[in-house]
Amino acid sequence: MTQDLLTKAEEFENRKLSHMSTSDRVAASREAKKLILSINEIYKKTKDAGLMDIMKRLTEKKRKIEKRLNGTPLV
């Protein structure tokens, strides 16, 4: 299970973000959230620093996707 989850996380990290539709961005954001929460459950038990690094990279990618979804704020 852990190995399968890490494989999915690696595949998500290597995915291209360009030329995505809005619905693709929403789906990618939800997938990232699901992966992060699943890895976090394992991290709580093992306290493995490698898992924390994976979660940080996924979170960064998720933030980029959500930034594009929300647009630039009007001042």
PDB file with one MODEL, atoms N, CA, C and O in Angstrom:
MODEL        1
ATOM      1  N   MET A   1       0.825  -1.194   0.000  1.00  0.00           N
ATOM      2  CA  MET A   1       0.000   0.000   0.000  1.00  0.00           C
ATOM      3  C   MET A   1       0.866   1.254   0.000  1.00  0.00           C
ATOM      4  O   MET A   1       0.624   2.174  -0.780  1.00  0.00           O
ATOM      5  N   THR A   2       1.859   1.295   0.856  1.00  0.00           N
ATOM      6  CA  THR A   2       2.727   2.462   0.936  1.00  0.00           C
ATOM      7  C   THR A   2       3.464   2.669  -0.376  1.00  0.00           C
ATOM      8  O   THR A   2       3.566   3.795  -0.864  1.00  0.00           O
ATOM      9  N   GLN A   3       3.974   1.599  -0.941  1.00  0.00           N
ATOM     10  CA  GLN A   3       4.723   1.702  -2.193  1.00  0.00           C
ATOM     11  C   GLN A   3       3.821   2.189  -3.323  1.00  0.00           C
ATOM     12  O   GLN A   3       4.242   2.996  -4.151  1.00  0.00           O
ATOM     13  N   ASP A   4       2.584   1.702  -3.359  1.00  0.00           N
ATOM     14  CA  ASP A   4       1.628   2.123  -4.376  1.00  0.00           C
ATOM     15  C   ASP A   4       1.326   3.616  -4.235  1.00  0.00           C
ATOM     16  O   ASP A   4       1.239   4.335  -5.230  1.00  0.00           O
ATOM     17  N   LEU A   5       1.170   4.067  -3.012  1.00  0.00           N
ATOM     18  CA  LEU A   5       0.899   5.472  -2.734  1.00  0.00           C
ATOM     19  C   LEU A   5       2.069   6.353  -3.159  1.00  0.00           C
ATOM     20  O   LEU A   5       1.871   7.421  -3.739  1.00  0.00           O
ATOM     21  N   LEU A   6       3.281   5.905  -2.869  1.00  0.00           N
ATOM     22  CA  LEU A   6       4.470   6.672  -3.261  1.00  0.00           C
ATOM     23  C   LEU A   6       4.625   6.709  -4.776  1.00  0.00           C
ATOM     24  O   LEU A   6       5.076   7.712  -5.330  1.00  0.00           O
ATOM     25  N   THR A   7       4.257   5.629  -5.446  1.00  0.00           N
ATOM     26  CA  THR A   7       4.309   5.602  -6.909  1.00  0.00           C
ATOM     27  C   THR A   7       3.327   6.605  -7.496  1.00  0.00           C
ATOM     28  O   THR A   7       3.655   7.317  -8.446  1.00  0.00           O
ATOM     29  N   LYS A   8       2.121   6.663  -6.933  1.00  0.00           N
ATOM     30  CA  LYS A   8       1.124   7.630  -7.400  1.00  0.00           C
ATOM     31  C   LYS A   8       1.595   9.059  -7.154  1.00  0.00           C
ATOM     32  O   LYS A   8       1.388   9.939  -7.991  1.00  0.00           O
ATOM     33  N   ALA A   9       2.226   9.288  -6.008  1.00  0.00           N
ATOM     34  CA  ALA A   9       2.719  10.624  -5.683  1.00  0.00           C
ATOM     35  C   ALA A   9       3.819  11.044  -6.660  1.00  0.00           C
ATOM     36  O   ALA A   9       3.853  12.189  -7.112  1.00  0.00           O
ATOM     37  N   GLU A  10       4.716  10.112  -6.981  1.00  0.00           N
ATOM     38  CA  GLU A  10       5.796  10.418  -7.923  1.00  0.00           C
ATOM     39  C   GLU A  10       5.235  10.708  -9.312  1.00  0.00           C
ATOM     40  O   GLU A  10       5.696  11.621  -9.997  1.00  0.00           O
ATOM     41  N   GLU A  11       4.240   9.928  -9.722  1.00  0.00           N
ATOM     42  CA  GLU A  11       3.624  10.147 -11.031  1.00  0.00           C
ATOM     43  C   GLU A  11       2.938  11.514 -11.075  1.00  0.00           C
ATOM     44  O   GLU A  11       3.000  12.209 -12.089  1.00  0.00           O
ATOM     45  N   PHE A  12       2.284  11.899  -9.975  1.00  0.00           N
ATOM     46  CA  PHE A  12       1.621  13.203  -9.912  1.00  0.00           C
ATOM     47  C   PHE A  12       2.646  14.331  -9.995  1.00  0.00           C
ATOM     48  O   PHE A  12       2.415  15.330 -10.676  1.00  0.00           O
ATOM     49  N   GLU A  13       3.780  14.176  -9.305  1.00  0.00           N
ATOM     50  CA  GLU A  13       4.831  15.196  -9.327  1.00  0.00           C
ATOM     51  C   GLU A  13       5.384  15.418 -10.727  1.00  0.00           C
ATOM     52  O   GLU A  13       5.703  16.547 -11.100  1.00  0.00           O
ATOM     53  N   ASN A  14       5.500  14.345 -11.503  1.00  0.00           N
ATOM     54  CA  ASN A  14       6.112  14.435 -12.823  1.00  0.00           C
ATOM     55  C   ASN A  14       5.127  14.839 -13.919  1.00  0.00           C
ATOM     56  O   ASN A  14       5.522  15.012 -15.072  1.00  0.00           O
ATOM     57  N   ARG A  15       3.871  14.988 -13.576  1.00  0.00           N
ATOM     58  CA  ARG A  15       2.844  15.337 -14.553  1.00  0.00           C
ATOM     59  C   ARG A  15       2.997  16.795 -14.982  1.00  0.00           C
ATOM     60  O   ARG A  15       3.331  17.658 -14.170  1.00  0.00           O
ATOM     61  N   LYS A  16       2.752  17.058 -16.251  1.00  0.00           N
ATOM     62  CA  LYS A  16       2.817  18.417 -16.789  1.00  0.00           C
ATOM     63  C   LYS A  16       1.558  19.182 -16.395  1.00  0.00           C
ATOM     64  O   LYS A  16       0.463  18.621 -16.371  1.00  0.00           O
ATOM     65  N   LEU A  17       1.722  20.459 -16.089  1.00  0.00           N
ATOM     66  CA  LEU A  17       0.587  21.282 -15.696  1.00  0.00           C
ATOM     67  C   LEU A  17       0.113  22.200 -16.812  1.00  0.00           C
ATOM     68  O   LEU A  17      -0.940  22.825 -16.688  1.00  0.00           O
ATOM     69  N   SER A  18       0.866  22.293 -17.893  1.00  0.00           N
ATOM     70  CA  SER A  18       0.497  23.232 -18.944  1.00  0.00           C
ATOM     71  C   SER A  18      -0.680  22.710 -19.754  1.00  0.00           C
ATOM     72  O   SER A  18      -0.877  21.501 -19.880  1.00  0.00           O
ATOM     73  N   HIS A  19      -1.447  23.621 -20.292  1.00  0.00           N
ATOM     74  CA  HIS A  19      -2.592  23.324 -21.156  1.00  0.00           C
ATOM     75  C   HIS A  19      -3.645  22.473 -20.458  1.00  0.00           C
ATOM     76  O   HIS A  19      -4.204  21.558 -21.063  1.00  0.00           O
ATOM     77  N   MET A  20      -3.919  22.768 -19.197  1.00  0.00           N
ATOM     78  CA  MET A  20      -4.966  22.056 -18.461  1.00  0.00           C
ATOM     79  C   MET A  20      -6.236  22.891 -18.470  1.00  0.00           C
ATOM     80  O   MET A  20      -6.181  24.116 -18.362  1.00  0.00           O
ATOM     81  N   SER A  21      -7.377  22.230 -18.597  1.00  0.00           N
ATOM     82  CA  SER A  21      -8.648  22.936 -18.485  1.00  0.00           C
ATOM     83  C   SER A  21      -8.937  23.172 -17.003  1.00  0.00           C
ATOM     84  O   SER A  21      -8.261  22.628 -16.130  1.00  0.00           O
ATOM     85  N   THR A  22      -9.935  23.978 -16.742  1.00  0.00           N
ATOM     86  CA  THR A  22     -10.293  24.273 -15.355  1.00  0.00           C
ATOM     87  C   THR A  22     -10.714  23.012 -14.622  1.00  0.00           C
ATOM     88  O   THR A  22     -10.338  22.811 -13.467  1.00  0.00           O
ATOM     89  N   SER A  23     -11.482  22.167 -15.274  1.00  0.00           N
ATOM     90  CA  SER A  23     -11.923  20.937 -14.612  1.00  0.00           C
ATOM     91  C   SER A  23     -10.732  20.003 -14.355  1.00  0.00           C
ATOM     92  O   SER A  23     -10.714  19.279 -13.359  1.00  0.00           O
ATOM     93  N   ASP A  24      -9.739  20.020 -15.254  1.00  0.00           N
ATOM     94  CA  ASP A  24      -8.526  19.223 -15.022  1.00  0.00           C
ATOM     95  C   ASP A  24      -7.768  19.748 -13.812  1.00  0.00           C
ATOM     96  O   ASP A  24      -7.240  18.967 -13.020  1.00  0.00           O
ATOM     97  N   ARG A  25      -7.713  21.064 -13.666  1.00  0.00           N
ATOM     98  CA  ARG A  25      -7.023  21.672 -12.516  1.00  0.00           C
ATOM     99  C   ARG A  25      -7.727  21.311 -11.205  1.00  0.00           C
ATOM    100  O   ARG A  25      -7.072  20.998 -10.211  1.00  0.00           O
ATOM    101  N   VAL A  26      -9.056  21.356 -11.208  1.00  0.00           N
ATOM    102  CA  VAL A  26      -9.819  21.001 -10.008  1.00  0.00           C
ATOM    103  C   VAL A  26      -9.562  19.541  -9.650  1.00  0.00           C
ATOM    104  O   VAL A  26      -9.340  19.213  -8.485  1.00  0.00           O
ATOM    105  N   ALA A  27      -9.591  18.666 -10.652  1.00  0.00           N
ATOM    106  CA  ALA A  27      -9.347  17.242 -10.402  1.00  0.00           C
ATOM    107  C   ALA A  27      -7.932  17.012  -9.880  1.00  0.00           C
ATOM    108  O   ALA A  27      -7.728  16.205  -8.973  1.00  0.00           O
ATOM    109  N   ALA A  28      -6.948  17.723 -10.451  1.00  0.00           N
ATOM    110  CA  ALA A  28      -5.554  17.578 -10.007  1.00  0.00           C
ATOM    111  C   ALA A  28      -5.394  18.072  -8.579  1.00  0.00           C
ATOM    112  O   ALA A  28      -4.680  17.455  -7.788  1.00  0.00           O
ATOM    113  N   SER A  29      -6.045  19.171  -8.239  1.00  0.00           N
ATOM    114  CA  SER A  29      -5.970  19.704  -6.884  1.00  0.00           C
ATOM    115  C   SER A  29      -6.561  18.722  -5.876  1.00  0.00           C
ATOM    116  O   SER A  29      -6.003  18.521  -4.798  1.00  0.00           O
ATOM    117  N   ARG A  30      -7.686  18.116  -6.229  1.00  0.00           N
ATOM    118  CA  ARG A  30      -8.322  17.135  -5.337  1.00  0.00           C
ATOM    119  C   ARG A  30      -7.470  15.880  -5.189  1.00  0.00           C
ATOM    120  O   ARG A  30      -7.378  15.301  -4.107  1.00  0.00           O
ATOM    121  N   GLU A  31      -6.849  15.469  -6.296  1.00  0.00           N
ATOM    122  CA  GLU A  31      -5.982  14.292  -6.245  1.00  0.00           C
ATOM    123  C   GLU A  31      -4.784  14.553  -5.346  1.00  0.00           C
ATOM    124  O   GLU A  31      -4.386  13.693  -4.559  1.00  0.00           O
ATOM    125  N   ALA A  32      -4.204  15.760  -5.468  1.00  0.00           N
ATOM    126  CA  ALA A  32      -3.064  16.122  -4.628  1.00  0.00           C
ATOM    127  C   ALA A  32      -3.458  16.105  -3.155  1.00  0.00           C
ATOM    128  O   ALA A  32      -2.717  15.593  -2.315  1.00  0.00           O
ATOM    129  N   LYS A  33      -4.616  16.660  -2.847  1.00  0.00           N
ATOM    130  CA  LYS A  33      -5.080  16.686  -1.460  1.00  0.00           C
ATOM    131  C   LYS A  33      -5.244  15.272  -0.918  1.00  0.00           C
ATOM    132  O   LYS A  33      -4.845  14.976   0.208  1.00  0.00           O
ATOM    133  N   LYS A  34      -5.837  14.405  -1.731  1.00  0.00           N
ATOM    134  CA  LYS A  34      -6.047  13.015  -1.320  1.00  0.00           C
ATOM    135  C   LYS A  34      -4.707  12.322  -1.053  1.00  0.00           C
ATOM    136  O   LYS A  34      -4.555  11.612  -0.058  1.00  0.00           O
ATOM    137  N   LEU A  35      -3.732  12.535  -1.956  1.00  0.00           N
ATOM    138  CA  LEU A  35      -2.412  11.929  -1.778  1.00  0.00           C
ATOM    139  C   LEU A  35      -1.732  12.444  -0.517  1.00  0.00           C
ATOM    140  O   LEU A  35      -1.169  11.668   0.255  1.00  0.00           O
ATOM    141  N   ILE A  36      -1.788  13.756  -0.312  1.00  0.00           N
ATOM    142  CA  ILE A  36      -1.131  14.364   0.855  1.00  0.00           C
ATOM    143  C   ILE A  36      -1.726  13.814   2.150  1.00  0.00           C
ATOM    144  O   ILE A  36      -0.992  13.468   3.076  1.00  0.00           O
ATOM    145  N   LEU A  37      -3.049  13.735   2.215  1.00  0.00           N
ATOM    146  CA  LEU A  37      -3.688  13.237   3.439  1.00  0.00           C
ATOM    147  C   LEU A  37      -3.384  11.759   3.675  1.00  0.00           C
ATOM    148  O   LEU A  37      -3.216  11.337   4.819  1.00  0.00           O
ATOM    149  N   SER A  38      -3.314  10.982   2.613  1.00  0.00           N
ATOM    150  CA  SER A  38      -2.988   9.558   2.757  1.00  0.00           C
ATOM    151  C   SER A  38      -1.556   9.372   3.247  1.00  0.00           C
ATOM    152  O   SER A  38      -1.294   8.558   4.132  1.00  0.00           O
ATOM    153  N   ILE A  39      -0.644  10.127   2.670  1.00  0.00           N
ATOM    154  CA  ILE A  39       0.759  10.036   3.092  1.00  0.00           C
ATOM    155  C   ILE A  39       0.898  10.525   4.530  1.00  0.00           C
ATOM    156  O   ILE A  39       1.696   9.990   5.300  1.00  0.00           O
ATOM    157  N   ASN A  40       0.118  11.544   4.888  1.00  0.00           N
ATOM    158  CA  ASN A  40       0.180  12.079   6.247  1.00  0.00           C
ATOM    159  C   ASN A  40      -0.219  11.030   7.282  1.00  0.00           C
ATOM    160  O   ASN A  40       0.370  10.972   8.361  1.00  0.00           O
ATOM    161  N   GLU A  41      -1.209  10.206   6.964  1.00  0.00           N
ATOM    162  CA  GLU A  41      -1.620   9.145   7.890  1.00  0.00           C
ATOM    163  C   GLU A  41      -0.467   8.174   8.152  1.00  0.00           C
ATOM    164  O   GLU A  41      -0.266   7.733   9.284  1.00  0.00           O
ATOM    165  N   ILE A  42       0.281   7.847   7.110  1.00  0.00           N
ATOM    166  CA  ILE A  42       1.435   6.959   7.272  1.00  0.00           C
ATOM    167  C   ILE A  42       2.543   7.678   8.040  1.00  0.00           C
ATOM    168  O   ILE A  42       3.205   7.089   8.895  1.00  0.00           O
ATOM    169  N   TYR A  43       2.736   8.966   7.721  1.00  0.00           N
ATOM    170  CA  TYR A  43       3.781   9.753   8.388  1.00  0.00           C
ATOM    171  C   TYR A  43       3.544   9.833   9.896  1.00  0.00           C
ATOM    172  O   TYR A  43       4.499   9.796  10.673  1.00  0.00           O
ATOM    173  N   LYS A  44       2.298   9.941  10.313  1.00  0.00           N
ATOM    174  CA  LYS A  44       1.983  10.029  11.741  1.00  0.00           C
ATOM    175  C   LYS A  44       2.488   8.811  12.498  1.00  0.00           C
ATOM    176  O   LYS A  44       2.892   8.912  13.657  1.00  0.00           O
ATOM    177  N   LYS A  45       2.463   7.665  11.837  1.00  0.00           N
ATOM    178  CA  LYS A  45       2.887   6.425  12.492  1.00  0.00           C
ATOM    179  C   LYS A  45       4.396   6.221  12.434  1.00  0.00           C
ATOM    180  O   LYS A  45       4.993   5.734  13.394  1.00  0.00           O
ATOM    181  N   THR A  46       5.023   6.595  11.302  1.00  0.00           N
ATOM    182  CA  THR A  46       6.432   6.271  11.096  1.00  0.00           C
ATOM    183  C   THR A  46       7.386   7.418  11.374  1.00  0.00           C
ATOM    184  O   THR A  46       8.546   7.185  11.715  1.00  0.00           O
ATOM    185  N   LYS A  47       6.918   8.660  11.234  1.00  0.00           N
ATOM    186  CA  LYS A  47       7.767   9.854  11.403  1.00  0.00           C
ATOM    187  C   LYS A  47       8.965   9.834  10.450  1.00  0.00           C
ATOM    188  O   LYS A  47      10.053  10.285  10.805  1.00  0.00           O
ATOM    189  N   ASP A  48       8.760   9.310   9.241  1.00  0.00           N
ATOM    190  CA  ASP A  48       9.809   9.227   8.230  1.00  0.00           C
ATOM    191  C   ASP A  48       9.978  10.587   7.549  1.00  0.00           C
ATOM    192  O   ASP A  48       9.021  11.129   6.996  1.00  0.00           O
ATOM    193  N   ALA A  49      11.198  11.138   7.591  1.00  0.00           N
ATOM    194  CA  ALA A  49      11.461  12.459   7.009  1.00  0.00           C
ATOM    195  C   ALA A  49      11.269  12.457   5.492  1.00  0.00           C
ATOM    196  O   ALA A  49      10.926  13.488   4.914  1.00  0.00           O
ATOM    197  N   GLY A  50      11.482  11.325   4.851  1.00  0.00           N
ATOM    198  CA  GLY A  50      11.285  11.223   3.407  1.00  0.00           C
ATOM    199  C   GLY A  50       9.836  11.451   3.025  1.00  0.00           C
ATOM    200  O   GLY A  50       9.552  12.072   2.000  1.00  0.00           O
ATOM    201  N   LEU A  51       8.920  10.956   3.837  1.00  0.00           N
ATOM    202  CA  LEU A  51       7.499  11.179   3.582  1.00  0.00           C
ATOM    203  C   LEU A  51       7.154  12.657   3.718  1.00  0.00           C
ATOM    204  O   LEU A  51       6.341  13.182   2.957  1.00  0.00           O
ATOM    205  N   MET A  52       7.770  13.323   4.683  1.00  0.00           N
ATOM    206  CA  MET A  52       7.518  14.756   4.862  1.00  0.00           C
ATOM    207  C   MET A  52       7.987  15.532   3.631  1.00  0.00           C
ATOM    208  O   MET A  52       7.315  16.467   3.197  1.00  0.00           O
ATOM    209  N   ASP A  53       9.131  15.152   3.070  1.00  0.00           N
ATOM    210  CA  ASP A  53       9.632  15.820   1.871  1.00  0.00           C
ATOM    211  C   ASP A  53       8.674  15.637   0.696  1.00  0.00           C
ATOM    212  O   ASP A  53       8.437  16.572  -0.067  1.00  0.00           O
ATOM    213  N   ILE A  54       8.130  14.443   0.555  1.00  0.00           N
ATOM    214  CA  ILE A  54       7.173  14.175  -0.522  1.00  0.00           C
ATOM    215  C   ILE A  54       5.931  15.038  -0.335  1.00  0.00           C
ATOM    216  O   ILE A  54       5.430  15.628  -1.292  1.00  0.00           O
ATOM    217  N   MET A  55       5.433  15.113   0.903  1.00  0.00           N
ATOM    218  CA  MET A  55       4.244  15.921   1.172  1.00  0.00           C
ATOM    219  C   MET A  55       4.500  17.395   0.871  1.00  0.00           C
ATOM    220  O   MET A  55       3.620  18.079   0.350  1.00  0.00           O
ATOM    221  N   LYS A  56       5.686  17.886   1.189  1.00  0.00           N
ATOM    222  CA  LYS A  56       6.021  19.288   0.909  1.00  0.00           C
ATOM    223  C   LYS A  56       6.036  19.557  -0.587  1.00  0.00           C
ATOM    224  O   LYS A  56       5.528  20.584  -1.039  1.00  0.00           O
ATOM    225  N   ARG A  57       6.617  18.640  -1.361  1.00  0.00           N
ATOM    226  CA  ARG A  57       6.663  18.833  -2.819  1.00  0.00           C
ATOM    227  C   ARG A  57       5.261  18.789  -3.417  1.00  0.00           C
ATOM    228  O   ARG A  57       4.937  19.585  -4.299  1.00  0.00           O
ATOM    229  N   LEU A  58       4.426  17.863  -2.941  1.00  0.00           N
ATOM    230  CA  LEU A  58       3.056  17.779  -3.435  1.00  0.00           C
ATOM    231  C   LEU A  58       2.261  19.029  -3.065  1.00  0.00           C
ATOM    232  O   LEU A  58       1.463  19.521  -3.862  1.00  0.00           O
ATOM    233  N   THR A  59       2.480  19.534  -1.869  1.00  0.00           N
ATOM    234  CA  THR A  59       1.786  20.736  -1.430  1.00  0.00           C
ATOM    235  C   THR A  59       2.175  21.935  -2.289  1.00  0.00           C
ATOM    236  O   THR A  59       1.325  22.756  -2.634  1.00  0.00           O
ATOM    237  N   GLU A  60       3.438  22.036  -2.630  1.00  0.00           N
ATOM    238  CA  GLU A  60       3.902  23.135  -3.478  1.00  0.00           C
ATOM    239  C   GLU A  60       3.238  23.072  -4.848  1.00  0.00           C
ATOM    240  O   GLU A  60       2.798  24.095  -5.373  1.00  0.00           O
ATOM    241  N   LYS A  61       3.165  21.894  -5.419  1.00  0.00           N
ATOM    242  CA  LYS A  61       2.531  21.721  -6.722  1.00  0.00           C
ATOM    243  C   LYS A  61       1.033  22.032  -6.621  1.00  0.00           C
ATOM    244  O   LYS A  61       0.464  22.654  -7.518  1.00  0.00           O
ATOM    245  N   LYS A  62       0.403  21.603  -5.540  1.00  0.00           N
ATOM    246  CA  LYS A  62      -1.023  21.866  -5.327  1.00  0.00           C
ATOM    247  C   LYS A  62      -1.272  23.367  -5.218  1.00  0.00           C
ATOM    248  O   LYS A  62      -2.256  23.871  -5.760  1.00  0.00           O
ATOM    249  N   ARG A  63      -0.401  24.075  -4.529  1.00  0.00           N
ATOM    250  CA  ARG A  63      -0.549  25.523  -4.397  1.00  0.00           C
ATOM    251  C   ARG A  63      -0.449  26.222  -5.752  1.00  0.00           C
ATOM    252  O   ARG A  63      -1.185  27.173  -6.019  1.00  0.00           O
ATOM    253  N   LYS A  64       0.456  25.754  -6.602  1.00  0.00           N
ATOM    254  CA  LYS A  64       0.583  26.340  -7.940  1.00  0.00           C
ATOM    255  C   LYS A  64      -0.694  26.141  -8.743  1.00  0.00           C
ATOM    256  O   LYS A  64      -1.142  27.045  -9.447  1.00  0.00           O
ATOM    257  N   ILE A  65      -1.274  24.954  -8.633  1.00  0.00           N
ATOM    258  CA  ILE A  65      -2.522  24.663  -9.351  1.00  0.00           C
ATOM    259  C   ILE A  65      -3.637  25.564  -8.830  1.00  0.00           C
ATOM    260  O   ILE A  65      -4.386  26.146  -9.614  1.00  0.00           O
ATOM    261  N   GLU A  66      -3.747  25.678  -7.508  1.00  0.00           N
ATOM    262  CA  GLU A  66      -4.822  26.468  -6.919  1.00  0.00           C
ATOM    263  C   GLU A  66      -4.632  27.956  -7.172  1.00  0.00           C
ATOM    264  O   GLU A  66      -5.611  28.691  -7.303  1.00  0.00           O
ATOM    265  N   LYS A  67      -3.395  28.402  -7.242  1.00  0.00           N
ATOM    266  CA  LYS A  67      -3.137  29.805  -7.554  1.00  0.00           C
ATOM    267  C   LYS A  67      -3.682  30.124  -8.936  1.00  0.00           C
ATOM    268  O   LYS A  67      -4.271  31.185  -9.143  1.00  0.00           O
ATOM    269  N   ARG A  68      -3.491  29.222  -9.870  1.00  0.00           N
ATOM    270  CA  ARG A  68      -3.985  29.404 -11.236  1.00  0.00           C
ATOM    271  C   ARG A  68      -5.516  29.328 -11.262  1.00  0.00           C
ATOM    272  O   ARG A  68      -6.153  30.025 -12.053  1.00  0.00           O
ATOM    273  N   LEU A  69      -6.100  28.507 -10.425  1.00  0.00           N
ATOM    274  CA  LEU A  69      -7.563  28.383 -10.362  1.00  0.00           C
ATOM    275  C   LEU A  69      -8.209  29.655  -9.802  1.00  0.00           C
ATOM    276  O   LEU A  69      -9.202  30.145 -10.340  1.00  0.00           O
ATOM    277  N   ASN A  70      -7.644  30.173  -8.738  1.00  0.00           N
ATOM    278  CA  ASN A  70      -8.235  31.326  -8.073  1.00  0.00           C
ATOM    279  C   ASN A  70      -7.978  32.627  -8.817  1.00  0.00           C
ATOM    280  O   ASN A  70      -8.724  33.590  -8.640  1.00  0.00           O
ATOM    281  N   GLY A  71      -6.949  32.677  -9.638  1.00  0.00           N
ATOM    282  CA  GLY A  71      -6.638  33.906 -10.368  1.00  0.00           C
ATOM    283  C   GLY A  71      -5.905  34.897  -9.495  1.00  0.00           C
ATOM    284  O   GLY A  71      -5.611  34.621  -8.332  1.00  0.00           O
ATOM    285  N   THR A  72      -5.613  36.050 -10.062  1.00  0.00           N
ATOM    286  CA  THR A  72      -4.909  37.083  -9.311  1.00  0.00           C
ATOM    287  C   THR A  72      -5.927  37.924  -8.553  1.00  0.00           C
ATOM    288  O   THR A  72      -6.975  38.265  -9.100  1.00  0.00           O
ATOM    289  N   PRO A  73      -5.634  38.260  -7.312  1.00  0.00           N
ATOM    290  CA  PRO A  73      -6.579  39.048  -6.522  1.00  0.00           C
ATOM    291  C   PRO A  73      -6.629  40.499  -7.013  1.00  0.00           C
ATOM    292  O   PRO A  73      -5.612  41.061  -7.420  1.00  0.00           O
ATOM    293  N   LEU A  74      -7.811  41.089  -6.971  1.00  0.00           N
ATOM    294  CA  LEU A  74      -7.968  42.496  -7.331  1.00  0.00           C
ATOM    295  C   LEU A  74      -7.727  43.339  -6.106  1.00  0.00           C
ATOM    296  O   LEU A  74      -8.287  43.081  -5.041  1.00  0.00           O
ATOM    297  N   VAL A  75      -6.896  44.344  -6.256  1.00  0.00           N
ATOM    298  CA  VAL A  75      -6.545  45.188  -5.095  1.00  0.00           C
ATOM    299  C   VAL A  75      -7.452  46.377  -5.021  1.00  0.00           C
ATOM    300  O   VAL A  75      -7.316  47.201  -4.118  1.00  0.00           O
TER     301      VAL A  75
ENDMDL
END
